[in-house]
Amino acid sequence: MGMCGIDEAGRGPLAGPVTAAAVVLPEQSSNRLLAVLADSKALTPKKRSQAAALIKEQAEAWALGWAWPEEIDRLNIHRATLLAMSRALGGIYPAPELLLVDGLFVPDCPVPARAIVRGDQKNHAIMAASILAKTERDLWMIAYSELESRYGFEIHKGYPTRMHRMRLKRYGLSPIHRRSFKISFPE
C-alpha cells in the first residue's frame, strides 16, 4: 500500500477523547473526492459529514484511533495524541510504505514517517484524515451528550467556550473531562 495521511482532532477541548484518523487514498482519486478535500476546520459540519462519507467510500483504507481522557491525563495531550495516531495507523492493512503526519511530530510506527507543518492544507490524504478525525470525534461528543446533557457537548464538543466553562462552574467535572487541563471560569 502506498502513502498514508494521518491527522487528529481534539487536542484543545477540556473534555472527551483525542481522535486520530489514518487514510490511504487511491493513486488516482476522483475529481469528486478531490473537490471536497480541504482543511476540516474550513468546512461546515454538513459539508464535512458529506466529505467524510465520500472519503470512507473511496479510500483504499481508513482507520480511527482514540486516546481517552484518563490516558490524556496520565500521558499528557502530546503523548496521547501520538498514541491515538499509532492506534489509527495500526488499523491500516497492509501497512503503508510512507506515513505523512500533520504537524511537527510523528508517532512511533514501523514505517518511514514524515511530519508536515500545515499538512492538512497541503496533502490530500492528510486533508482526508483531518476530515474523518473531526467528524468522528464530533459524532462521539454528540452521542455522549445524550448520556450527560447538562454540559452542552452537542454544541461545543468539549471546547472551552464560555457556555461550557459556565456549566463546568455550575456542575463540576463530568467523567469525560480532562482533569489535567487548567480551566478558567468566566465571571
N, C-alpha and C positions, 0 to 999 in steps of 0.2 A: 504494500500500500504506500502511496506517495506521502505528501505533506499533510500534516495535521495542524490546525489552528486551535488555540486554547485561550480562553478569557474567563473572567469571573464577574460576579455581581454580588454586592452585599458587604463590601468592606466597611462602609461608613455607618450603617444603621446601628441603633442601640439594641436591637432585638433580631432574633431569627438567625438562620444559617448564612454562611457564605457559600455560594453556589458557583461551580465551575462547569464549563461545557467544553468538550473537545469535538471538533468537526473536521472530517475529511471530505472535501468537495471533489466532484468528478473533474478530470483534467479539462474537459470542455463543458463548463457549466452553461445552462440555458440562459438566454438573454433575459427571460422572465425572472430567474433567480438572481442574476447579477443586478437587475434593476431595483430589487428590493433590499439589497445588502447595503447597509450603512451602519454607522455607529449607533448602537441600540438606544443611546440616550437621545438621539436626534429624531427617533421615530415615536409617533403617538402609540399608546398601548394597543389600539386596534390594528394599526399597521404592523407593529411588532409581532402581534399574535398571528397575523396573516403570514408574515415573513417566516416566523418560526415553523408554521405548518408546512410551508414550501421547502424550507431547509430540511426538515425531517423526511419529507417525501423524496427529495432529490439528492441528498448527501450520500456518498458511498458508505459512510459510517458516522455515527454521532453517539456521544455518551455524556452523562452528567456525573459530577462528583460533588459531595456535600461535606462541609465541616460544620458541626453543630455548636450551639452557644457554649456548652461546657468545654468543648475542645478549644474554642476561641479563647475562653478564659484561662485554660490551662497552658496553651501553647503560645499565645498572643495572635493577633489578627494576621500578621505577616506569615507566620509558620502555618497557621490554619488554612490560609488561602493556598499556599503551596501544597498542603495536604489534599485539599479539595481538587486541585489541578491534577495531582498524581492519581487520585481516585477516578477522575474523569478519563484520563489517559488509559488507565487500566481497563476501561470498558471498550477500547478500540481494538478490534482484532481483524486481521493480523496487525501487529504493531506497525506504526508508520515509519518511514525512512527518516523523517525530519519533523521536529516539533517547533512551531513558531508560537511564541507566547507574547501576549500584550503586556507591556510594562518593562521593568528593569531586571526581573529575576526569573529564573526557570526552576521548576520543581525537580526533585530527584527523579530521574527517569532512565530507562535502559536504551534510549535512542538519542542521537545528536539533537540538541535543542538550542534555540537562539531567542533571546528576548528582543522585542521591537517596541521602542517607545512610540506610543500612539498607533500601535499596530491595528487597533480597531478602526482606524481611519485609513489604513494603507494596504491591508491584506484581506482578500475576500474570505478566506477560511477563518481568520480571526474575527472579522465582522460577523460571520455566521455564528461563531461561538459566543460572541458578545450578546447577540440577539437571543439565542437559546438560554444562556445563563440568566439574563434579566427576566425573560418571560417565565421561566420555570420557577425562579425564586419568588417573583410576584404572585404566581398562582399558589405557591406554598403558603405565603403570608395571608392571602385571601382565604384559603381553606382554614388556616389556623384561626383566623378572626371569627369563624363560626363557632369555635370552641371557647374563645375568650374575646367577647365582643366589647369589653369596656375600653380597650385601648385604641380602637380605630385602625387596626393593622391593615384592613382592606383599603384604607385611604392613603396612609403614609408609608406602608410596607416596612415599618420599623425605623425609618429615618428620623433624625432628631428635629422634627417640625415643632413649632410652638404647641400645636394641639397635642402631639404625642407627649411632650415634656410636661404639659399641664396635667394630662391624665396620669403620668408617672408620679407626679407630685401628689395627686389625689389618691391613687390606688396602690402605689408602691410597685415593686418589680413583679413581673409575671414569670412563669417558668422558662420562657424563651428569651428573657432579657440577658444581655451580656453584663455580668457583674463586674468585669474588669474595665468597663468603659466609664469614663467620667461623664456625669450628666449634670448640665447646668439647668436649673429650673427658672422659668420666667417669673417675673414679679407679679 
